[in-house]
Amino acid sequence: MRVSVIGTSGSGKTTFAGALAAALGARHVDLDAINWQPGWKDLNQGDPDEFRRRVAHAVAAEAWVSCGNYSKVRPIVLARATHLVWLDYPKPIVMGRVLRRSFVRAVSGKELWPGTGNRELFSRWLDREHPIRWAWDTYERRRRDYAAMFDDPGLAQLTKHRLRHPREAAGLIDLLTSSRGRPQGGPGDPS
């Protein structure tokens, strides 16, 4: 099983993807961890060819769960994916999560991706690119884009799951782990 998890910033993609990967015994491919290099170097913008190369290598495996919203590598990820999960949570839930996450990260000073030295800073909270502002500013656009993606006939080969509330996450993890190994479209497959 190869699962791509999408959703607006702060929706819980990394947490959900990590839990699903652990339950499946699959690799967790965190696109942010691939993208963000030491000193906040952004491969997606600064070296997109290298970013594509690294992502292609990561999703070449037979089983993985990825999380991230990078349009430059989306075709690479979706070409290999068997499932697409959209965490389509209400804006108040997303904003509460991104505020809590940013606060905890800033207070703890914990490195976001091991080996990068990148840490959350309160002083960057009002930056246009900070996850708090980014989640607020892009929420509606992302919902429209992801709804169009779910309706795209070019992605009909994917088994798609749209979660509208965090309480649905555990049930989907249970469903996907119990249906692992069944042929797509077989009994218990919600597609």
trRosetta pair geometry for C-beta under 8 A, 3 or more apart (Angstrom, degrees):
i j d omega theta_ij theta_ji phi_ij phi_ji
1 24 6.0 -102 62 -150 125 144
1 26 6.7 -95 73 -63 88 152
1 63 5.9 44 53 -133 58 90
1 82 5.6 -111 -146 60 55 135
1 83 6.4 5 -170 1 98 122
1 176 6.8 129 -177 -179 163 104
1 180 5.7 -86 -23 -122 132 89
2 26 8.0 -176 -98 -163 49 147
2 59 7.0 86 -161 -160 129 91
2 61 8.0 156 -102 89 110 77
2 62 7.6 -123 -59 165 107 32
2 63 6.5 -139 -73 -130 69 34
2 64 5.4 25 -130 50 80 77
2 65 7.8 -171 -157 -78 40 41
2 66 8.0 19 -179 -4 81 99
2 80 5.5 -84 145 135 159 86
2 81 4.9 -140 114 -125 98 43
2 82 4.9 107 47 4 77 89
2 83 7.1 165 84 26 46 77
3 17 7.5 -174 102 -128 109 84
3 20 6.3 -70 76 133 154 143
3 24 7.9 157 4 -18 128 163
3 26 7.9 109 20 88 101 159
3 64 7.4 -146 38 103 64 53
3 65 4.5 -5 65 -118 105 78
3 66 7.1 -174 94 26 56 64
3 81 6.6 74 -124 -149 15 100
3 82 7.1 -46 -69 60 56 80
3 83 4.3 -19 -109 73 81 109
3 84 7.5 172 -158 -82 63 22
3 85 6.0 21 -178 -5 110 111
3 176 7.2 18 -76 -156 147 152
4 66 5.1 -14 -115 64 64 104
4 67 8.0 150 -166 -87 51 33
4 77 5.1 104 -103 148 129 117
4 78 6.1 -48 -9 -84 163 66
4 81 4.4 -50 -15 -99 107 149
4 83 7.2 -178 26 93 63 58
4 84 5.2 -14 66 -113 98 69
4 85 7.2 -180 89 27 48 70
5 13 5.0 154 123 -153 110 87
5 16 5.8 177 -157 94 152 113
5 17 4.4 -144 27 -74 147 103
5 20 7.3 152 -59 31 135 145
5 65 6.5 33 -17 175 113 92
5 66 6.6 -171 24 91 76 50
5 67 4.4 -23 71 -100 109 80
5 85 4.7 -18 -110 70 73 107
5 87 6.8 34 -178 -19 95 105
6 13 6.9 -13 -144 -111 13 129
6 67 7.8 173 -76 -148 33 57
6 68 7.7 -37 -105 82 66 29
6 69 5.8 99 -145 -95 88 80
6 84 7.0 -5 8 -170 111 92
6 85 7.2 163 26 85 64 54
6 86 5.3 -21 73 -108 94 69
6 87 7.3 -163 94 22 43 76
6 146 6.1 179 118 -116 130 121
6 149 7.8 -3 68 85 166 158
7 11 3.4 -104 140 72 128 155
7 12 7.1 -17 88 50 153 63
7 13 5.0 -176 45 -65 106 101
7 69 7.6 -110 58 -68 33 116
7 86 6.1 135 -75 -169 78 55
7 87 3.3 -22 -78 60 151 94
7 88 6.7 -138 -119 -61 94 41
7 89 7.1 40 -161 9 129 91
7 142 7.8 73 -180 152 32 134
7 146 7.7 37 -99 -93 40 162
8 11 5.1 108 59 -38 66 116
8 69 7.7 39 -114 -72 29 157
8 87 8.0 -116 28 90 62 92
8 94 5.7 15 83 -147 119 151
8 135 5.8 103 148 -140 108 77
8 138 6.4 171 -141 100 105 95
8 139 5.3 37 -139 -116 164 62
8 142 4.5 135 -88 85 94 158
8 143 7.4 -27 -47 -51 122 74
9 69 7.5 -92 -59 16 71 144
9 94 7.7 94 86 -180 52 114
9 98 6.3 60 128 -103 87 135
9 131 4.8 -156 166 -151 131 86
9 134 5.0 42 23 105 162 109
9 135 4.1 -119 81 -77 99 85
9 138 7.0 73 9 60 108 122
10 94 4.8 101 100 -178 108 79
10 95 6.9 62 122 -89 155 25
10 97 4.9 143 173 91 90 100
10 98 2.8 -48 -110 -64 141 104
10 101 6.6 -166 -126 28 83 136
10 131 6.0 132 -53 165 98 111
10 132 7.8 75 -63 -98 141 44
10 135 4.4 5 12 -101 128 150
11 87 4.2 144 145 107 126 122
11 88 7.9 -5 -144 -76 144 17
11 89 5.3 158 -142 25 94 114
11 94 5.3 -27 -85 -113 67 102
11 97 7.0 100 -114 72 15 151
12 15 4.8 -54 -168 48 82 114
12 16 5.3 82 129 -24 93 102
12 87 5.9 -151 61 -171 88 162
12 89 7.5 57 17 -9 111 147
12 97 6.1 -77 -54 -168 92 158
12 166 6.6 67 19 -109 164 109
12 169 7.5 -66 117 -86 139 152
13 16 6.0 -64 -145 42 24 106
13 17 5.8 18 163 -16 66 114
13 67 3.9 146 151 -165 103 117
13 68 6.9 154 135 -53 149 33
13 69 7.8 -147 -50 -37 169 92
13 87 6.0 -148 -77 18 70 137
14 17 5.9 -55 -138 41 25 108
14 18 6.1 27 160 -20 62 110
14 30 5.9 39 -124 -123 100 112
14 32 7.2 -44 -80 26 125 129
14 67 5.2 178 -84 98 49 156
15 18 5.9 -57 -147 36 25 111
15 19 6.4 21 157 -15 62 108
16 19 5.9 -60 -150 38 29 108
16 20 6.2 24 156 -15 67 109
16 67 7.3 134 68 -98 86 133
16 85 7.3 -140 135 121 134 141
16 87 6.3 171 4 -71 160 134
16 169 5.5 -113 -117 -145 109 126
16 173 7.9 -146 -162 -64 78 111
17 20 5.8 -56 -143 40 30 109
17 21 6.0 33 157 -21 65 107
17 28 5.8 119 133 -145 95 97
17 29 7.9 -86 166 55 136 56
17 30 7.2 149 93 -88 139 73
17 65 4.7 176 -163 135 82 109
17 66 6.7 -56 -148 121 142 14
17 67 3.7 -129 -15 -46 155 118
18 21 5.8 -52 -143 36 27 111
18 22 6.4 28 157 -18 62 106
18 28 5.1 28 -106 -123 60 154
18 30 7.9 10 -67 -69 95 110
18 65 7.8 -165 -65 91 20 127
18 67 7.9 -46 -31 -9 70 142
19 22 5.8 -55 -149 36 30 111
19 23 6.3 28 154 -18 64 108
19 169 7.6 64 74 156 144 117
19 173 6.1 -52 125 -104 106 149
20 23 5.7 -57 -146 38 32 111
20 24 6.1 19 158 -9 67 112
20 26 7.9 -22 126 51 77 117
20 65 4.8 155 95 -125 109 164
20 85 7.8 174 -56 6 168 164
20 172 7.9 -33 -96 112 119 96
20 173 5.3 -136 -97 -114 76 94
20 176 6.5 13 -149 76 109 146
21 24 6.0 -65 -144 46 27 102
21 26 4.8 -106 -146 77 71 83
21 27 6.4 -60 -156 111 125 17
21 28 3.8 -154 31 -71 171 84
21 64 7.1 -7 -117 -163 110 47
21 65 4.0 -135 -69 35 89 121
22 25 7.6 27 -175 -72 29 37
22 28 7.6 -3 -40 -49 71 120
23 173 5.3 105 22 -179 168 108
23 176 7.6 94 102 85 127 101
23 177 4.7 -85 150 -74 111 136
24 63 6.6 -155 139 176 119 121
24 65 6.7 129 36 -38 138 119
24 176 6.9 -46 -74 127 114 108
24 177 6.0 -139 -80 -100 66 83
24 180 6.2 158 -132 -91 90 143
25 63 7.5 17 95 125 72 148
26 63 3.9 -117 -118 143 105 100
26 64 5.3 -172 164 -95 111 22
26 65 5.6 106 94 -15 125 88
27 58 7.6 -153 127 -173 136 82
27 61 5.7 57 22 73 138 164
27 63 6.8 128 14 100 80 70
27 64 4.4 -30 69 -109 93 87
27 65 7.5 -178 88 26 48 63
28 64 7.4 157 -91 -162 14 77
28 65 5.7 -24 -112 68 61 93
28 66 7.9 136 -171 -96 47 34
28 67 7.6 -8 -171 3 89 105
29 34 7.5 5 -177 -31 83 127
29 55 7.8 96 173 -142 128 70
29 58 4.6 122 -131 155 123 124
29 59 6.3 28 -104 -72 176 77
29 64 5.0 32 -15 176 116 128
29 65 6.9 178 25 83 79 38
29 66 4.0 -31 77 -99 109 82
29 67 7.4 162 86 17 62 60
30 33 3.9 63 90 7 111 113
30 34 7.0 167 92 -11 60 81
30 66 7.6 179 -75 -151 21 60
30 67 5.9 -12 -118 56 61 98
30 68 7.0 115 -174 -48 45 111
30 113 7.7 -168 105 -111 134 112
31 34 5.5 -53 -150 38 40 111
31 35 6.0 38 153 -20 70 110
31 55 6.7 22 -121 -108 93 115
31 66 6.2 59 -41 -177 97 104
31 67 6.5 -138 11 89 91 48
31 68 2.7 -52 42 -15 131 168
31 69 7.7 -175 74 18 145 37
31 70 5.5 -149 162 4 141 119
31 73 6.8 179 -137 72 127 141
31 77 7.8 -45 -76 -71 129 143
32 35 5.6 -59 -141 41 30 110
32 36 5.8 4 173 0 71 113
32 67 7.8 -30 1 100 96 92
32 68 6.0 -176 -31 -101 70 111
32 112 7.9 -76 139 149 123 119
32 113 6.9 -159 122 -64 88 130
33 36 6.9 -54 -120 45 22 92
33 113 4.5 163 -124 -130 77 127
34 43 7.2 -76 136 46 73 145
34 51 6.9 111 133 -147 105 73
34 54 5.0 166 -166 124 116 128
34 55 6.0 120 131 -75 163 75
34 58 6.5 -90 -82 -30 143 153
35 42 6.3 3 165 -152 98 62
35 43 5.0 -141 -146 44 55 98
35 44 5.1 -1 -140 -28 120 102
35 51 6.1 31 -108 -129 74 117
35 68 7.6 148 -14 -145 127 145
35 70 6.7 170 -73 -71 138 146
36 40 6.5 -35 -154 -133 98 47
36 41 7.3 129 -162 67 47 53
36 42 6.7 -17 -102 -100 61 59
36 43 7.8 -118 -56 5 20 90
36 112 7.2 -13 100 96 152 126
36 113 5.7 141 81 16 111 144
36 116 6.0 35 125 -142 94 159
36 118 5.8 -45 155 -1 126 170
37 40 7.8 34 68 127 59 6
37 41 3.8 -33 68 68 109 107
37 42 7.7 -139 22 -53 88 18
37 43 6.2 96 -23 -43 112 95
37 116 6.4 -174 177 -126 24 103
38 41 6.5 20 68 12 48 108
38 115 7.2 -83 -66 138 102 68
38 116 4.8 -164 -84 -154 56 56
38 117 5.3 49 -140 30 90 108
38 118 7.1 -155 -128 -37 38 89
39 116 7.9 -129 4 -180 41 79
39 117 7.0 20 -51 74 52 119
39 118 7.6 -92 -4 -75 9 88
40 118 5.6 120 -71 -113 70 114
41 46 6.0 -67 -176 37 84 159
42 45 4.5 28 107 31 118 104
42 46 5.4 124 76 -4 66 103
43 46 6.0 -71 -114 59 26 90
43 47 5.0 -52 -146 62 71 89
43 48 7.1 130 152 -88 70 32
43 50 5.6 -104 -154 89 116 102
43 51 3.8 147 132 -73 111 101
43 54 7.3 2 150 25 165 138
44 48 6.2 35 -164 -100 35 79
44 51 5.2 111 -81 -117 48 170
44 70 5.4 -127 -113 -138 132 126
44 72 5.8 158 -151 32 86 137
44 73 7.8 -93 -111 -12 95 107
45 48 7.3 20 -104 -58 8 91
47 50 4.1 7 135 26 116 118
47 51 6.3 140 97 -22 71 87
48 51 5.2 -52 -143 37 39 117
48 52 6.2 41 157 -20 69 102
48 72 5.3 -101 -149 -175 116 153
49 52 5.8 -52 -149 36 31 111
49 53 6.4 34 151 -21 63 106
50 53 5.5 -51 -146 35 34 115
50 54 6.3 32 156 -17 66 105
51 54 6.0 -57 -148 37 28 108
51 55 6.3 23 156 -15 64 109
51 70 7.5 -117 160 165 133 156
51 72 6.6 50 99 103 131 131
51 73 6.4 -111 137 -55 99 123
52 55 5.9 -58 -144 40 29 108
52 56 6.1 32 157 -22 65 108
52 72 6.6 -99 -69 144 97 99
52 73 5.7 -172 -105 -98 64 89
52 76 6.2 159 -153 -42 81 151
53 56 5.9 -55 -147 35 26 111
53 57 6.5 27 154 -19 62 106
54 57 5.7 -54 -152 35 31 113
54 58 6.4 30 152 -20 65 107
55 58 5.5 -55 -147 36 34 112
55 59 6.3 11 162 -2 69 109
55 70 7.9 -136 -80 74 154 136
55 73 4.3 29 72 -154 173 142
55 76 5.4 102 112 97 115 144
55 77 6.7 -63 169 -60 120 90
56 59 6.5 -67 -141 48 26 94
56 60 6.5 47 154 -49 62 99
56 76 5.2 -92 -82 -162 78 134
57 60 5.8 -41 -154 2 30 120
58 61 7.3 -43 169 2 40 105
58 64 7.1 125 152 -144 80 163
58 66 7.5 104 123 -98 120 114
59 64 6.1 -132 -120 60 61 151
59 66 6.5 -22 -88 -53 109 138
59 76 6.4 137 49 140 141 92
59 77 5.6 -165 -80 -114 163 60
59 80 4.6 146 152 61 114 155
59 81 7.9 -47 -160 -57 130 71
60 80 7.4 -109 -92 -115 30 153
61 64 5.2 102 73 -41 117 114
66 77 5.5 -113 73 -143 161 125
66 81 7.7 -94 30 -87 116 110
68 73 7.8 12 105 72 129 121
68 77 8.0 -175 66 -67 101 163
69 74 7.9 -2 -172 -77 38 111
69 142 7.3 -29 -148 -131 147 121
70 73 4.8 31 98 32 115 99
70 74 6.6 -167 92 -43 56 78
71 74 5.2 -30 -139 -4 38 124
73 76 4.9 -51 -168 38 71 119
73 77 5.9 68 136 -22 87 102
74 77 5.8 -60 -145 40 33 108
74 78 5.9 20 164 -10 70 113
75 78 6.1 -60 -134 46 27 103
75 79 6.0 37 163 -30 64 108
76 79 6.1 -54 -149 28 22 113
76 80 7.2 2 157 -1 56 109
77 80 6.5 -79 -164 43 29 98
77 81 6.0 35 150 -38 71 113
78 81 5.1 -46 -132 23 39 120
78 84 7.1 15 -120 -84 96 118
78 155 6.5 -55 -176 -117 131 110
78 158 7.0 -56 -158 -63 91 140
81 84 6.2 75 137 -67 146 77
81 158 6.0 18 109 -113 107 114
82 158 6.8 146 164 -129 24 65
82 159 6.5 10 146 19 74 100
82 184 6.9 -141 -173 -76 107 129
83 158 6.2 124 -125 -169 19 87
83 159 4.7 -32 -107 68 79 93
83 160 7.4 163 -162 -84 62 30
83 161 6.9 9 -176 3 107 105
83 176 7.1 45 -126 -122 177 124
84 149 7.7 -138 171 137 154 114
84 150 7.6 -166 107 -101 133 74
84 155 7.0 11 -17 171 153 130
84 158 4.6 38 -8 159 107 142
84 159 7.4 171 24 81 67 44
84 160 4.8 -15 67 -110 100 77
84 161 7.3 177 91 28 53 65
85 160 7.8 166 -82 -158 34 51
85 161 4.8 -12 -112 68 75 104
85 162 8.0 172 -159 -82 49 30
85 163 6.9 19 -175 -7 94 107
85 172 6.9 116 -128 156 127 149
86 146 5.2 131 -136 175 135 131
86 149 7.9 148 -79 80 133 119
86 150 6.6 -63 -15 -68 150 120
86 160 7.4 11 -3 -171 104 96
86 161 7.2 -177 26 93 67 54
86 162 4.7 -10 63 -115 109 72
86 163 6.9 -174 88 27 55 68
87 163 5.4 -17 -116 65 54 112
87 169 7.8 15 -112 -89 106 107
88 143 6.7 95 -142 -124 100 89
88 146 6.8 -169 -88 105 106 142
88 162 5.4 1 11 -172 130 93
88 163 6.5 157 32 74 72 51
88 164 5.5 -27 86 -100 95 59
89 93 4.5 -91 158 83 120 131
89 94 5.4 148 88 -54 107 88
89 163 7.4 -9 -61 112 81 90
89 164 6.9 129 -99 -177 45 34
89 165 6.4 99 -120 -110 85 33
89 166 6.3 25 -105 -44 135 78
90 93 5.0 90 65 8 81 104
90 94 7.1 -154 97 -5 40 90
90 164 7.9 51 -37 176 78 77
90 165 7.7 10 -3 -96 96 76
91 94 5.6 -56 -142 40 35 112
91 95 6.0 30 162 -17 70 108
91 139 5.3 58 -109 -178 105 156
92 95 5.9 -56 -140 40 29 107
92 96 6.2 32 159 -20 63 108
93 96 5.9 -57 -149 37 28 112
93 97 6.3 26 154 -18 63 109
93 165 7.5 169 -59 -135 169 65
93 166 6.7 -165 -177 -19 140 110
94 97 5.8 -60 -151 38 29 111
94 98 6.3 20 158 -14 67 108
94 135 5.8 -167 146 -178 111 124
94 139 6.7 151 82 -115 153 118
95 98 5.9 -53 -139 39 32 105
95 99 6.2 32 159 -18 65 108
95 132 7.9 67 -146 -150 76 74
95 135 6.4 164 -94 119 63 127
95 136 6.6 59 -104 -81 111 85
96 99 6.0 -57 -146 38 26 109
96 100 6.3 24 157 -16 63 110
97 100 5.9 -59 -146 39 28 109
97 101 6.0 26 159 -18 66 111
98 101 5.7 -52 -140 40 30 112
98 102 6.1 30 160 -19 64 108
98 131 5.4 -150 -159 136 115 106
98 132 5.5 158 133 -99 116 58
98 135 4.7 -149 -40 -2 169 163
99 102 6.0 -58 -146 38 26 108
99 103 6.3 26 157 -20 63 109
99 132 6.3 70 -86 -115 65 111
100 103 5.8 -59 -149 36 28 111
100 104 6.3 23 158 -16 66 108
101 104 6.0 -57 -146 38 28 107
101 105 6.2 24 158 -16 64 111
101 131 7.6 -52 89 105 120 149
102 105 5.8 -59 -145 41 28 110
102 106 6.1 26 158 -19 66 109
102 120 5.9 -178 -153 -161 63 141
102 125 6.7 107 160 -111 141 98
102 130 7.6 61 -125 171 141 108
102 131 6.2 -170 -74 69 115 114
102 132 5.7 -35 -26 -52 164 107
103 106 5.9 -58 -145 37 27 107
103 107 6.2 21 159 -14 64 110
104 107 6.0 -59 -145 40 27 107
104 108 6.0 15 162 -11 65 115
105 108 6.1 -62 -138 44 25 103
105 110 6.3 -95 -140 52 66 93
105 112 6.9 29 -152 -87 131 93
105 119 7.3 178 164 -171 94 67
105 120 3.5 80 121 11 112 148
106 109 7.5 22 179 -67 28 52
106 120 4.4 -94 -69 118 65 108
106 121 6.3 102 -125 -136 97 12
106 122 4.8 96 -170 -56 146 75
106 125 7.9 -20 -71 -62 151 109
109 119 5.6 6 -162 -162 57 142
109 120 7.9 -133 -107 55 31 76
110 119 7.0 156 79 -126 30 96
111 114 6.1 92 108 -99 127 42
111 115 7.8 123 156 13 145 27
111 116 6.5 152 -175 57 107 80
111 117 6.4 -55 -124 -108 114 18
111 118 6.6 89 -158 60 73 53
111 119 5.9 -66 -101 -76 46 86
112 116 6.8 -43 64 65 84 131
112 118 4.9 -51 36 99 112 98
112 119 6.5 174 -20 -101 89 34
112 120 6.8 106 -64 -36 113 82
113 116 4.6 46 76 0 93 134
113 118 6.2 21 33 49 89 117
120 124 7.7 -133 -165 54 56 118
121 124 4.8 80 74 3 96 104
121 125 8.0 -129 102 -32 59 73
122 125 5.8 -22 -167 -22 48 117
124 127 4.7 -26 -171 -2 75 127
124 130 5.2 157 138 -87 87 120
125 130 5.5 156 -144 162 26 167
125 132 5.8 15 -163 29 80 143
125 133 7.9 130 164 -25 52 97
126 130 7.0 62 40 19 10 144
126 133 6.9 82 -159 -52 33 129
127 130 4.3 111 62 -28 89 101
127 133 6.7 -147 89 22 46 141
128 133 5.6 -116 -142 119 30 148
128 134 7.6 85 153 -69 51 74
128 137 7.6 11 -162 -12 76 164
129 133 7.3 29 30 72 11 117
129 134 6.2 25 -164 -63 34 117
130 133 5.1 77 62 20 86 100
130 134 6.4 -161 87 -10 36 96
131 134 5.3 -58 -129 45 29 115
131 135 5.8 35 168 -25 68 104
132 135 6.2 -54 -149 32 22 108
132 136 6.7 15 154 -12 58 109
133 136 5.7 -61 -150 41 33 110
133 137 5.7 20 160 -13 71 116
134 137 6.0 -61 -136 44 24 104
134 138 5.8 -9 175 8 64 120
135 138 6.8 -72 -130 49 16 90
135 139 6.2 44 166 -64 59 95
136 139 6.4 -34 -152 -17 20 114
138 141 5.3 -70 -159 52 63 111
138 142 5.2 64 144 -29 92 108
139 142 6.1 -65 -151 36 21 109
139 143 6.6 20 156 -19 61 106
140 143 5.7 -54 -151 32 33 112
140 144 6.7 30 153 -16 65 104
141 144 5.9 -57 -153 36 33 109
141 145 6.2 30 152 -18 68 109
142 145 5.6 -56 -143 40 32 112
142 146 6.0 26 161 -15 68 109
143 146 6.1 -58 -141 41 26 104
143 147 6.2 30 157 -22 63 107
144 147 5.8 -56 -148 34 28 112
144 148 6.5 27 154 -17 63 106
145 148 5.9 -58 -154 36 30 110
145 149 6.4 32 148 -22 65 106
146 149 5.2 -47 -145 33 38 117
146 150 6.4 41 154 -21 66 100
147 150 5.8 -52 -151 33 32 111
147 151 6.6 19 153 -8 63 109
148 151 5.9 -65 -149 45 32 104
148 152 6.4 56 148 -52 65 94
149 152 5.4 -33 -152 -3 34 122
149 155 6.6 28 177 10 71 160
150 155 7.8 -89 -124 83 22 135
150 160 5.6 130 -138 -178 89 154
150 162 6.5 12 -112 -66 153 124
152 155 4.6 60 86 13 105 105
152 156 8.0 -130 107 -41 61 66
153 156 5.4 0 -164 -41 55 114
155 158 5.1 -23 170 17 89 119
155 160 7.6 74 129 -64 114 123
159 184 6.0 -146 -49 -141 119 107
159 189 6.6 -92 -124 -169 139 105
159 190 7.5 104 -172 63 108 75
159 191 4.5 -99 -127 -61 85 129
160 191 7.1 98 29 -111 64 95
161 172 5.6 118 168 -137 152 132
161 190 7.1 74 -95 73 93 133
163 166 7.6 69 150 -94 125 26
163 168 4.4 -176 -144 87 98 125
163 169 6.1 55 -153 -75 160 65
163 172 6.3 -85 -76 -24 120 148
164 168 6.7 67 43 1 60 148
165 168 5.4 104 67 -7 73 101
166 169 5.5 -23 -167 -11 56 119
167 170 7.6 -43 -174 21 44 99
168 171 5.6 -65 -164 44 53 115
168 172 6.1 49 146 -23 82 106
169 172 6.0 -61 -152 36 31 107
169 173 6.5 30 154 -18 67 105
170 173 5.6 -53 -149 36 34 112
170 174 6.4 36 152 -19 66 105
171 174 5.6 -53 -149 37 32 112
171 175 6.3 34 152 -21 65 106
172 175 5.4 -50 -144 36 35 114
172 176 6.2 30 159 -15 68 106
173 176 6.1 -57 -144 40 28 105
173 177 6.2 20 160 -13 64 110
174 177 6.1 -61 -143 41 26 104
174 178 6.1 18 161 -13 65 113
175 178 6.1 -64 -144 41 24 104
175 179 6.1 5 163 -5 64 115
175 188 7.5 -175 -159 170 84 98
175 190 7.1 5 176 -19 146 121
176 179 6.1 -63 -136 46 27 99
176 180 6.7 56 155 -56 61 86
177 180 5.7 -20 -154 -15 34 118
178 188 7.0 -103 112 172 104 148
179 182 4.9 -70 -172 30 73 125
179 186 7.7 162 -160 73 102 102
179 188 5.0 -165 -97 116 108 118
179 189 6.1 128 -161 -82 145 69
182 186 4.3 -135 167 69 107 137
182 187 6.9 -108 -157 58 144 67
182 188 6.4 92 45 62 175 113
182 189 6.5 -154 109 -53 127 105
183 186 4.5 105 64 -39 77 121
184 189 6.2 126 -160 -141 44 158
184 191 7.0 5 -177 30 89 147
185 189 5.5 -97 -80 79 9 151
185 191 6.3 -67 -87 71 62 117
186 189 5.4 94 54 -12 54 121
